[in-house]
Each structure stands twice: as structure tokens, then as C-alpha cells.
Amino acid sequence: MQERSSVGDLANQLRGELNRYSPGGKLPSSRALVERFRVSPVTVSRALAQLAAEGLVVTRPGAGAFRAAPRDAAPAVGDTSWQEVALSADSAAELVPRTVDASAVLATLSVPPPGVVEFNGGYLHPSLQPERAMAAALSRAGRRPGAWGRPPVEGLPELREWFARGIGGAVTAAEVLITAGGQSGLTTALRALAPPGAPVLVESPTYPGMLAIARAAGLRPVPVPVDRDGVKPELLADALRATGARVFVCQPLFQNPTGAVLAPERRGEVLRIARDAGAFVVEDDFVRRLVHEDSGPLPRPLASEDPDGVVVHVCSLTKATSPSFRVSALAARGPVLERLRAIQVVDTFFVPRPLQEAALELVGSPAWPRHLRAVATELRNRRDTMTAALRLNLPELALPHIPSGGYHLWLRLPDGTDEQALFTAALRSGVAVTSGRPYFSAEPPAAHLRLSFAAVAGTAEITEGVRRLRVAYDEVSQA
């Protein structure tokens, strides 16, 4: 939080001083700025990069930073109203308009203003990321023979083999495709499995990014309720019969947002019901590597128990590393694999080879298991801290399930609470939370909040964030 604030402060000061220099004039050296403002070289570099992105300065390697020439007058504004007709024409004959609402996804990617506690983040705080191990892996990867050449479109054989071992069962490297992050893998899967206008069954509640993928593809999300033991098989069977859907998307392990784990007695039922209906199960195994220290043995992926090609499995390294380390895998058996491969190739060609090589270096290094153990311990501490703080300061908020994996808690608000008003009041009080409404593809049964404990700096910030949330809750309750 301090680094973000100091970068912004320095950028503001330099922006205010630009008039001292004529266009093309050289700004003080980075060393001079470090000494003058008493900040780190990294802060200076990032502040200058921000001004360069705004078009105010130009940086030249080895020469320094210079004031940019004034911009030319803005070009005449054209008339783009015709696009409204063009973009809506195709949807007139479709059951589901192919509009793209990315607001819920952008909310999880946005960075709150300086000083705001980040309970809405979907990735590990930089202090939890294996930055040194990733940097070392990337450095070693760049020196590998052929590292900058074109990789196989399916992915490097060694990386496919590593993912296949993690999935277990009869999945082989030949049945794995390397993709650019879990979101990309889910997009490929839904495009491959369902035509525009078709229904797709989703857990309720579920990850808003998946709902956005479905709607952008012209699919119609149909909710199937979950409880603390995961999706309810009898409701899944009813939904398949009623809709004729041929795809069901689920997160059997530490489901987002509820944290539920699909119960052992339901796993086989889900696979049998889908197989009998001739439907695919898209298994989003997004958070297996963010298990908590006290979780105990994890259930294997559904794909490891599926000999018939019902499951299309998606898993990723991103959540356990960094939002920029976008390496994931798609696994499937049977003819569908070729369709997945074709869509992957058309969309992206392949995942850059240096990133694949870096992933191999990272997961094969001694630092990888150490990192996972450290994160497991820290996530448990953060979860316990947030749980205790909520019970002490906000007992009105129901916490029906405390997960032993993942990075967030799912809270039900008291009946009658204005969810949007609480979201807004929380931000005014200095804490960013995630509203529950975007997690439902239909009308929600109640108001909810999702609170993440992974994106904050530590337990002290969690305690302070809950205190601020109490202030916001009191404001809304007394309105």
C-alpha cells in the first residue's frame, strides 16, 4: 500500500513541475530524484513510467527522461452511433444477446485507492507471491536452448506431463493442452462445448467471470443451487432434463464464492447424472494449490475418476503465483480434445514459450514446495484472523461455512440489508468489498458479501478492515 501511494505522490509532484522544462528538455536523473525525494529507485522508475503512459514524458534508455512535445489537437469526433445497430443485429435472432458485461470481472481486477483495505482482491498479495523464485525461473528459462522459438501449439511436452501427473488417474500428457490462464481455458471450453443460444448449467452462486464468458458467447446460464457439500445432484438432474443442457460448469474444490467442497457421496452421482444426460462437466479446479495448513488430504480432481470423457478439466498456476504468471491446462478425453485444440490455436496460436519454460523451472525447483507450504500457513492465519474479527465485530453477518482452502469468506447479510448501500459505505470507510449479487445468474436468495484475505498486506490490515466494515454497516443500518 505504501509503495503504491509513494509512486502516485511522486508522479503528482513531477507532473506539477513539468512546466519548468521546455518540450524535449531533460528531467533530473533518476539518482537525483531518489536523493531529492528520498524514495527508492523502483519508485522513481514507476513514477516516470506512469508519466510516460500519460504522454507527458519520454524515456530513453541510457539517456534519461525528457518532457514530451505537446500533443497535436484532438482529431474530429466521428459518429459511431451506427455501431449500436451493427452490434445488436446478430442478437435479434438469438435467445441470448451477445452483450459483454465485464463489470464484475473488472471489479476483482481493480486496485483500490491508496489507503483502502483490499478485501476484494482475487490474487495473492505481493508479499505472498514467490517473486524471487519466479524471477530466477524466468532468468533460467531465457537461457534454455530454443527458449525463444515457437513451442508446440499444444504446449511443451514436459509441462503437459507435469499437469497430467497433478490431475492423476488415467489422464496422460497427450490429453493436456497448455493455455494462457484459467479464464482462457474456460473460454475455450465453453466455446467448444455449446453453440450460441444454448443453455449452460452453472452453480449458484458462482464465479462472475464464468458467467461473463457464457454470456459473451451467447449462452444462457441456468443456475443449480449449491450448499456446503457442493452442487445438489437431484437439482442437477432436474435442470438437465428441463433445459436439455449439455454442459455443466462446476468448482468441486473450495468453490468460489462459498468455499464448498463437493461431498464424496455426490462426486460419483454428478458424473453419472451428466453421463446419462450426454452432458459434459467442466471442472474448474482453480484453487487446488491454495490449500490451508489445516485442510487434511484433498479429494482428487473429478477428471481422475472419469474414464468416459465426461469431464473437461481446467487448472492453473496463476492463483498460487502471480496474476501475470498466466499458465494453465485444459485436459479432456475423446474427440472433444481436437475441438478444444482447434479453438485454442485459432484464438491464441500458443502460450509464449519463455513463460512455459519458466513454469517448468519454477515447479521443478526446491523453492516451489517451500512456497506452497508458506502460503498454506499464511492463508490459514489470515482466515482465522478474519473469522475471529468478524465474529467479534460483526456478529450480525452469518458465516455458514469456513473453508480450509482458497482465499475468501462468503457472508450472508441480515434480511433487509441494502447490499449496494453497504458496498458503497464500505468504500467510503476505507475498505473495498465484493457484492454478492454478481455471483448469481438469477435472482439471489439473499444479500451477500465476499471478503478476500489474500490481497491484503497481513493480519493487522485484516483486523483494521473489519473494523472499518463495522463502521460502514452501522452507517447503513441507521440510515
C-alpha positions as CSV (number, residue, x, y, z in Angstrom):
1,M,0.0,0.0,0.0
2,Q,2.9,2.4,0.8
3,E,4.6,1.7,-2.5
4,R,1.5,2.4,-4.5
5,S,1.0,5.7,-2.5
6,S,4.6,6.9,-2.9
7,V,4.6,6.2,-6.7
8,G,1.4,8.3,-7.0
9,D,2.7,11.1,-4.8
10,L,6.0,11.3,-6.8
11,A,4.2,11.2,-10.1
12,N,1.9,14.1,-8.9
13,Q,4.9,16.2,-7.9
14,L,6.8,15.6,-11.1
15,R,3.6,16.3,-13.1
16,G,3.3,19.7,-11.4
17,E,6.9,20.6,-12.2
18,L,6.9,19.8,-15.9
19,N,6.3,23.4,-16.9
20,R,9.8,24.2,-15.8
21,Y,11.1,22.3,-18.8
22,S,10.7,23.1,-22.4
23,P,9.5,20.3,-24.8
24,G,12.4,18.0,-25.2
25,G,14.1,19.3,-22.1
26,K,15.8,16.7,-19.9
27,L,14.4,16.0,-16.4
28,P,16.8,15.3,-13.5
29,S,18.4,11.9,-13.4
30,S,16.9,9.0,-11.5
31,R,19.7,9.3,-9.0
32,A,18.9,12.9,-8.4
33,L,15.2,12.2,-8.0
34,V,16.0,9.4,-5.5
35,E,18.1,11.7,-3.4
36,R,15.8,14.7,-3.6
37,F,12.5,12.9,-2.8
38,R,14.0,10.2,-0.5
39,V,12.4,7.3,-2.4
40,S,13.6,4.1,-3.9
41,P,14.9,3.8,-7.5
42,V,11.9,1.5,-8.1
43,T,9.5,4.2,-7.1
44,V,11.2,6.7,-9.4
45,S,11.1,4.3,-12.3
46,R,7.4,3.5,-11.8
47,A,6.5,7.2,-11.4
48,L,8.3,8.1,-14.7
49,A,6.6,5.1,-16.4
50,Q,3.2,6.5,-15.2
51,L,4.0,9.9,-16.7
52,A,5.3,8.2,-19.9
53,A,2.0,6.3,-20.2
54,E,0.1,9.6,-19.9
55,G,2.2,11.0,-22.8
56,L,3.8,13.7,-20.6
57,V,7.4,12.4,-20.7
58,V,9.5,10.3,-23.0
59,T,12.1,7.9,-21.5
60,R,15.2,6.9,-23.5
61,P,17.3,4.0,-22.2
62,G,20.7,5.3,-21.2
63,A,19.8,8.9,-21.8
64,G,17.1,9.7,-19.2
65,A,13.6,11.2,-19.2
66,F,12.5,14.2,-21.2
67,R,9.4,16.4,-21.4
68,A,7.2,15.2,-24.2
69,A,6.3,17.5,-27.1
70,P,2.8,19.0,-26.8
71,R,0.1,16.7,-28.3
72,D,-1.5,17.6,-31.6
73,A,-5.0,18.9,-31.5
74,A,-7.6,16.1,-30.9
75,P,-8.9,14.7,-34.1
76,A,-12.5,15.4,-35.0
77,V,-15.0,13.2,-33.2
78,G,-16.8,10.9,-35.6
79,D,-20.3,9.4,-35.4
80,T,-20.1,5.9,-34.1
81,S,-23.8,5.5,-33.4
82,W,-24.1,3.1,-36.4
83,Q,-22.3,0.5,-34.2
84,E,-25.4,0.1,-32.0
85,V,-27.3,-1.3,-34.9
86,A,-24.4,-3.4,-36.2
87,L,-23.7,-5.0,-32.7
88,S,-27.3,-5.8,-32.0
89,A,-28.3,-7.1,-35.4
90,D,-27.0,-10.7,-34.8
91,S,-28.7,-10.9,-31.4
92,A,-32.1,-10.3,-32.8
93,A,-32.4,-13.9,-33.9
94,E,-30.7,-15.3,-30.8
95,L,-32.2,-16.4,-27.5
96,V,-29.4,-14.6,-25.6
97,P,-28.0,-11.3,-26.8
98,R,-24.2,-11.5,-27.0
99,T,-23.6,-8.4,-24.9
100,V,-20.4,-8.4,-22.8
101,D,-20.7,-7.1,-19.2
102,A,-17.2,-7.2,-17.7
103,S,-18.1,-5.1,-14.7
104,A,-17.9,-7.9,-12.2
105,V,-14.6,-9.1,-13.6
106,L,-13.1,-5.7,-13.6
107,A,-14.2,-5.2,-10.0
108,T,-11.9,-8.1,-9.0
109,L,-9.0,-6.7,-11.1
110,S,-9.3,-3.1,-10.0
111,V,-6.8,-1.7,-7.5
112,P,-8.4,0.4,-4.7
113,P,-7.2,3.9,-4.0
114,P,-4.2,4.2,-1.6
115,G,-5.1,3.6,2.0
116,V,-8.2,1.4,1.2
117,V,-8.0,-2.1,2.6
118,E,-8.3,-4.6,-0.3
119,F,-10.9,-7.2,0.7
120,N,-12.0,-7.5,-2.9
121,G,-8.7,-8.9,-4.4
122,G,-8.6,-12.2,-6.2
123,Y,-4.8,-12.7,-6.1
124,L,-2.1,-13.1,-3.6
125,H,-0.6,-10.0,-2.1
126,P,3.0,-9.4,-3.4
127,S,4.4,-10.4,-0.1
128,L,2.9,-13.9,-0.6
129,Q,4.0,-14.3,-4.2
130,P,7.2,-16.3,-5.0
131,E,8.7,-13.3,-6.7
132,R,12.3,-14.3,-6.3
133,A,11.6,-17.9,-7.4
134,M,9.7,-16.6,-10.4
135,A,12.4,-14.2,-11.4
136,A,15.1,-16.9,-11.1
137,A,12.9,-19.3,-13.1
138,L,12.4,-16.8,-15.8
139,S,16.1,-16.0,-15.9
140,R,17.0,-19.7,-16.2
141,A,14.2,-20.2,-18.8
142,G,15.5,-17.5,-21.0
143,R,18.9,-19.3,-21.3
144,R,17.4,-22.7,-22.2
145,P,18.2,-23.8,-25.8
146,G,15.4,-22.8,-28.1
147,A,13.6,-20.9,-25.3
148,W,12.6,-18.1,-27.7
149,G,11.5,-20.4,-30.5
150,R,8.0,-21.4,-31.3
151,P,6.6,-24.1,-29.0
152,P,4.3,-26.9,-29.9
153,V,0.8,-25.5,-30.2
154,E,-0.4,-28.0,-27.5
155,G,2.3,-26.9,-25.1
156,L,5.7,-28.2,-24.1
157,P,5.6,-32.0,-23.6
158,E,7.3,-31.7,-20.2
159,L,4.8,-29.1,-18.9
160,R,1.9,-31.2,-20.2
161,E,3.3,-34.2,-18.4
162,W,3.6,-32.2,-15.1
163,F,0.0,-31.1,-15.3
164,A,-1.2,-34.6,-16.1
165,R,0.5,-36.0,-13.0
166,G,-1.2,-33.4,-10.9
167,I,-4.6,-34.3,-12.3
168,G,-4.0,-38.0,-11.7
169,G,-5.9,-41.0,-12.8
170,A,-5.7,-42.1,-16.4
171,V,-5.1,-38.6,-17.8
172,T,-2.0,-38.5,-20.0
173,A,0.2,-35.7,-21.3
174,A,-1.3,-36.3,-24.7
175,E,-4.7,-35.3,-23.3
176,V,-3.5,-31.9,-21.9
177,L,-3.4,-28.5,-23.6
178,I,-1.4,-25.6,-22.2
179,T,-3.5,-22.4,-22.1
180,A,-2.9,-18.8,-21.0
181,G,-4.7,-18.8,-17.7
182,G,-7.8,-20.3,-16.3
183,Q,-10.1,-17.7,-17.8
184,S,-8.7,-18.5,-21.2
185,G,-9.2,-22.2,-20.6
186,L,-12.8,-21.8,-19.5
187,T,-13.5,-19.6,-22.6
188,T,-12.1,-22.3,-24.9
189,A,-14.1,-25.0,-23.1
190,L,-17.5,-23.2,-23.3
191,R,-16.9,-22.2,-27.0
192,A,-16.1,-25.8,-27.8
193,L,-19.0,-27.4,-26.0
194,A,-22.0,-25.3,-26.6
195,P,-23.4,-23.3,-29.6
196,P,-24.7,-19.8,-29.2
197,G,-28.1,-19.7,-27.7
198,A,-27.7,-22.9,-25.8
199,P,-28.3,-23.3,-22.0
200,V,-25.3,-24.0,-19.8
201,L,-25.8,-25.1,-16.2
202,V,-23.8,-23.2,-13.6
203,E,-23.5,-23.5,-9.8
204,S,-25.5,-20.9,-7.9
205,P,-23.8,-18.8,-6.7
206,T,-20.7,-19.0,-9.0
207,Y,-17.7,-17.1,-10.2
208,P,-18.8,-13.9,-12.1
209,G,-16.0,-14.3,-14.7
210,M,-17.5,-17.6,-15.8
211,L,-21.0,-16.0,-16.2
212,A,-19.4,-13.3,-18.3
213,I,-17.7,-15.9,-20.5
214,A,-21.0,-17.7,-21.1
215,R,-23.0,-14.5,-21.8
216,A,-20.3,-13.2,-24.2
217,A,-20.5,-16.5,-26.1
218,G,-24.3,-16.1,-26.4
219,L,-25.0,-18.9,-23.9
220,R,-27.8,-18.9,-21.4
221,P,-26.6,-19.6,-17.8
222,V,-29.1,-21.7,-15.8
223,P,-28.5,-21.9,-12.0
224,V,-28.2,-25.1,-10.0
225,P,-28.0,-24.4,-6.2
226,V,-25.1,-25.5,-4.0
227,D,-24.9,-26.0,-0.3
228,R,-21.8,-26.6,1.9
229,D,-21.4,-30.0,0.3
230,G,-21.4,-28.6,-3.3
231,V,-23.9,-28.9,-6.0
232,K,-27.1,-30.9,-5.2
233,P,-27.3,-33.9,-7.6
234,E,-31.1,-34.1,-7.7
235,L,-31.4,-30.5,-8.7
236,L,-28.6,-31.0,-11.3
237,A,-30.6,-33.9,-12.8
238,D,-33.8,-31.8,-12.8
239,A,-32.0,-29.0,-14.6
240,L,-30.5,-31.2,-17.3
241,R,-33.9,-32.7,-18.0
242,A,-35.8,-29.4,-18.0
243,T,-33.3,-27.5,-20.2
244,G,-31.7,-30.1,-22.4
245,A,-28.3,-28.5,-21.5
246,R,-25.2,-30.4,-22.5
247,V,-22.7,-28.5,-20.3
248,F,-22.4,-28.1,-16.5
249,V,-19.6,-25.9,-15.1
250,C,-18.6,-26.5,-11.5
251,Q,-15.8,-25.9,-9.0
252,P,-15.8,-29.1,-6.8
253,L,-12.9,-27.9,-4.6
254,F,-13.2,-24.8,-2.5
255,Q,-16.0,-23.4,-4.7
256,N,-16.0,-19.6,-5.4
257,P,-17.6,-18.0,-3.6
258,T,-19.0,-20.4,-1.0
259,G,-15.8,-22.4,-0.3
260,A,-17.8,-25.6,-0.5
261,V,-16.1,-29.0,-1.3
262,L,-18.2,-31.5,-3.3
263,A,-19.0,-34.3,-0.8
264,P,-17.6,-37.8,-1.6
265,E,-21.0,-39.3,-1.9
266,R,-22.0,-36.7,-4.5
267,R,-19.0,-36.9,-6.8
268,G,-19.9,-40.2,-8.5
269,E,-23.6,-39.1,-8.7
270,V,-22.6,-35.9,-10.5
271,L,-20.6,-37.8,-13.1
272,R,-23.3,-40.5,-13.5
273,I,-26.1,-37.9,-14.0
274,A,-24.0,-36.0,-16.6
275,R,-23.1,-39.2,-18.4
276,D,-26.7,-40.3,-18.6
277,A,-27.8,-36.9,-19.9
278,G,-25.0,-36.9,-22.5
279,A,-23.6,-33.8,-20.9
280,F,-20.0,-32.5,-20.3
281,V,-18.8,-31.4,-16.8
282,V,-16.4,-28.5,-17.0
283,E,-14.3,-28.8,-13.8
284,D,-12.7,-25.5,-12.8
285,D,-10.0,-26.7,-10.4
286,F,-8.8,-23.1,-9.9
287,V,-7.5,-23.1,-6.3
288,R,-6.1,-26.6,-5.5
289,R,-2.7,-25.1,-4.8
290,L,-4.1,-22.6,-2.2
291,V,-5.0,-25.2,0.4
292,H,-4.8,-24.2,4.1
293,E,-2.4,-25.7,6.5
294,D,-5.2,-27.5,8.4
295,S,-7.1,-28.9,5.4
296,G,-6.1,-32.5,5.6
297,P,-5.9,-34.7,2.4
298,L,-7.6,-33.2,-0.6
299,P,-10.0,-35.1,-2.8
300,R,-8.7,-35.8,-6.3
301,P,-10.0,-33.9,-9.3
302,L,-13.2,-35.3,-10.8
303,A,-11.2,-35.9,-14.0
304,S,-9.2,-38.5,-12.3
305,E,-12.3,-40.6,-11.7
306,D,-13.8,-40.2,-15.2
307,P,-12.9,-42.9,-17.8
308,D,-15.6,-41.9,-20.2
309,G,-14.5,-38.3,-21.2
310,V,-17.4,-36.6,-19.3
311,V,-15.0,-34.1,-17.6
312,V,-13.2,-31.3,-19.2
313,H,-10.7,-30.2,-16.6
314,V,-9.3,-26.7,-16.2
315,C,-6.4,-25.9,-13.7
316,S,-3.9,-23.1,-13.4
317,L,-0.7,-21.9,-11.7
318,T,-1.9,-18.3,-11.6
319,K,-3.7,-18.2,-8.3
320,A,-0.7,-19.7,-6.5
321,T,1.9,-17.4,-8.1
322,S,1.1,-14.1,-9.6
323,P,-1.7,-12.6,-11.8
324,S,0.9,-12.2,-14.5
325,F,2.0,-15.8,-14.4
326,R,-0.7,-17.0,-16.7
327,V,-0.1,-20.7,-17.4
328,S,-2.9,-23.2,-17.1
329,A,-4.0,-26.5,-18.6
330,L,-7.1,-28.0,-20.3
331,A,-7.5,-31.7,-20.1
332,A,-10.0,-33.8,-21.9
333,R,-10.5,-37.3,-23.4
334,G,-12.0,-38.3,-26.7
335,P,-13.0,-36.3,-29.8
336,V,-13.7,-33.2,-27.9
337,L,-9.9,-32.7,-27.4
338,E,-9.4,-32.0,-31.0
339,R,-12.1,-29.3,-30.9
340,L,-10.6,-27.7,-27.9
341,R,-7.2,-27.7,-29.6
342,A,-8.6,-26.1,-32.8
343,I,-10.3,-23.3,-30.9
344,Q,-7.1,-22.7,-28.8
345,V,-5.0,-22.5,-31.9
346,V,-7.4,-20.1,-33.7
347,D,-7.7,-17.8,-30.7
348,T,-4.1,-17.6,-29.4
349,F,-1.8,-19.9,-31.5
350,F,0.1,-20.9,-28.4
351,V,1.3,-19.8,-24.9
352,P,4.6,-18.0,-25.2
353,R,7.5,-20.5,-24.9
354,P,9.5,-18.4,-22.4
355,L,6.6,-18.5,-20.0
356,Q,6.1,-22.2,-20.4
357,E,9.8,-22.8,-19.8
358,A,9.7,-20.5,-16.7
359,A,6.8,-22.6,-15.4
360,L,8.8,-25.8,-15.7
361,E,11.8,-24.1,-14.0
362,L,9.5,-22.9,-11.2
363,V,7.6,-26.1,-10.4
364,G,10.8,-28.1,-10.6
365,S,12.8,-26.0,-8.2
366,P,13.1,-26.6,-4.4
367,A,11.5,-23.2,-3.9
368,W,8.1,-24.4,-5.2
369,P,7.1,-26.8,-2.3
370,R,8.5,-24.3,0.2
371,H,6.4,-21.6,-1.3
372,L,3.2,-23.7,-1.2
373,R,3.9,-24.6,2.5
374,A,4.4,-21.0,3.4
375,V,1.2,-19.9,1.6
376,A,-0.8,-22.7,3.3
377,T,0.4,-21.5,6.7
378,E,-0.2,-17.8,6.0
379,L,-3.7,-18.3,4.4
380,R,-4.8,-20.3,7.5
381,N,-3.6,-17.5,9.8
382,R,-5.4,-14.9,7.7
383,R,-8.6,-16.9,7.5
384,D,-8.6,-17.4,11.3
385,T,-7.9,-13.7,11.9
386,M,-10.7,-12.6,9.6
387,T,-13.1,-15.1,11.1
388,A,-12.4,-14.1,14.7
389,A,-12.6,-10.4,13.8
390,L,-16.0,-10.9,12.1
391,R,-17.4,-12.8,15.0
392,L,-16.2,-10.2,17.4
393,N,-17.2,-7.0,15.5
394,L,-19.9,-8.1,13.1
395,P,-21.8,-11.0,14.6
396,E,-24.9,-9.9,12.6
397,L,-23.2,-11.3,9.4
398,A,-23.8,-15.0,9.0
399,L,-20.8,-17.1,8.1
400,P,-22.3,-20.5,7.3
401,H,-19.0,-22.2,6.2
402,I,-15.4,-21.7,7.0
403,P,-13.3,-23.2,4.2
404,S,-10.0,-25.0,4.6
405,G,-8.7,-23.7,1.2
406,G,-9.0,-20.7,-1.1
407,Y,-8.7,-17.1,-0.2
408,H,-12.1,-15.7,0.8
409,L,-15.2,-15.9,3.1
410,W,-18.8,-15.8,1.9
411,L,-21.1,-13.9,4.3
412,R,-24.9,-13.6,4.3
413,L,-26.3,-10.2,5.3
414,P,-29.3,-9.9,7.5
415,D,-32.6,-9.8,5.8
416,G,-33.5,-6.3,4.5
417,T,-29.8,-5.1,4.3
418,D,-29.2,-3.0,1.2
419,E,-26.2,-4.8,-0.3
420,Q,-25.2,-2.0,-2.7
421,A,-25.5,0.6,0.0
422,L,-23.2,-1.4,2.3
423,F,-20.7,-1.8,-0.6
424,T,-20.7,2.0,-1.1
425,A,-20.5,2.8,2.6
426,A,-17.6,0.4,3.0
427,L,-15.6,2.1,0.3
428,R,-16.2,5.5,2.0
429,S,-15.0,3.9,5.2
430,G,-11.8,2.8,3.6
431,V,-12.4,-0.9,2.8
432,A,-13.2,-2.5,-0.6
433,V,-15.5,-5.5,-0.5
434,T,-17.2,-7.6,-3.2
435,S,-21.0,-7.5,-3.5
436,G,-22.7,-10.9,-3.7
437,R,-25.2,-10.0,-6.5
438,P,-22.9,-10.6,-9.5
439,Y,-22.3,-14.2,-8.3
440,F,-25.9,-15.2,-9.1
441,S,-27.1,-15.9,-12.6
442,A,-30.8,-15.4,-11.5
443,E,-32.4,-13.7,-8.5
444,P,-30.3,-14.1,-5.4
445,P,-32.0,-15.7,-2.3
446,A,-30.5,-13.0,0.0
447,A,-27.8,-10.3,0.2
448,H,-24.2,-11.4,0.5
449,L,-20.7,-10.1,0.6
450,R,-17.4,-11.8,-0.3
451,L,-14.3,-10.9,1.7
452,S,-10.9,-11.8,0.5
453,F,-8.0,-12.2,2.9
454,A,-5.2,-12.9,0.3
455,A,-4.7,-9.5,-1.2
456,V,-4.0,-7.6,2.0
457,A,-0.6,-6.9,3.5
458,G,-1.2,-9.0,6.6
459,T,-3.3,-9.8,9.6
460,A,-3.2,-6.3,11.1
461,E,-4.7,-5.0,7.9
462,I,-7.5,-7.6,8.2
463,T,-8.4,-6.5,11.7
464,E,-8.5,-2.9,10.6
465,G,-10.5,-3.7,7.5
466,V,-13.2,-5.5,9.6
467,R,-13.3,-2.5,12.0
468,R,-13.9,-0.2,9.0
469,L,-16.6,-2.5,7.7
470,R,-18.3,-2.3,11.1
471,V,-18.4,1.5,10.7
472,A,-20.0,1.1,7.3
473,Y,-22.5,-1.4,8.5
474,D,-23.6,0.9,11.3
475,E,-24.0,3.7,8.8
476,V,-26.3,1.6,6.6
477,S,-28.3,0.2,9.5
478,Q,-29.0,3.6,10.9
479,A,-30.0,5.2,7.6
